[in-house]
Amino acid sequence: VNKSIICTLAFHLPCRIWSMMRLTDLSVLDRAGGYGIQALGGMLAEYVSGDFLNMTAQRLHGYILHCNDMVWPLFSHLENAVREGTSQHERAFGKKNEDVFQDAYYSKDEVKIRFMDAMHSIARLTGKDVATAFDLSPYKTACDIGGCTGAMAYEFTKAHPGLSVIVFDLPQVIEMRRDFFKDDQPKADLYILARILHDWSDEKLHVLLSKLSKMSTPGCGLLVSEIFLDEERKRPSRALLQALSMTEGKQRSTTEYRDLLEKHGFTPKHIKHTDNLLDAIKLLIS
């Protein structure tokens, strides 16, 4: 990775994110076989490509601040992460993986708003490409599960004017007070899971996907948007880097997502690599 690219990017980022630069000189990376800086540098290069620094309209400021507060501290335990292959949330924040969302992201209004702004930033950056990945003209109603501020839903309604989209999320996020693990989702022709599945274990996803399968009628669609690992689980670099900041979930390949979803009655129809940060797969209920 070209160090000048990382330097240019780091110059525009606040606070501890600047310290990413020092990773190139830390002996810990030599002991860890260079894995960490390869993943970090690869992700930064992917973000920078395409004139990142002039992407003011995409407003990634919220995501950068979130990374500064909630992702960078994990890199201070990079050697442990590489050696153990485990999440470092307990070392960095004193919280177990399963407690991070509730205790860390939603415990204080300021942190919650910053997290929501981060999700909003990524949805604005990726939403158009995800929303236009497939022909959705057969669907009239959609439910964006875990849709946060509605930025992704907004892109779907822009791309498909005849589509009505419901945003379904926690009570701390929106007035429609629902937990997608505990409560039934609204009836819809299409369900959207954008950047949701990677955060959770197979056991918890069984609960969510079983509920969706029972709610769905023949012909209902499911659109999943995630970073898809290649079959060797080595790329893209941003997926490897993000794994360090994940809780109880994991990154999965296209085949792993397909197998997971087929177990719950969803049949893959189309896969789209968008050349943006997220890819997409469209499925139908069997």
Buried (B, 14 or more C-beta within 10 A) or exposed (E): BEEEBBEBBBEEBEEBBBBBBEBBEBEBBEEBEEBBBBBBBBBBBBBBEEEBEEEEEBBBBBBBBBBBBBBBBBBBBBBBBBEEEBBBBBBBBEBEBBBBBEEBBBEEEEBBEBBBBBBBBBBBBBBBBBBBBBEBEEBEEBBBBBBBBBBBBBBBBEBBEEBBBBBBBBEBBBEBEBEBEEEEBBEBBBBBBBBBBBBBEBEBBBEBBEBBBEBBEEEBBBBBBBBBBEEEEEBBBBBBBBBBBBBBBBBBBBEBBBEBBEBBBBEBEEBBEBEBBBBBBBBBBE
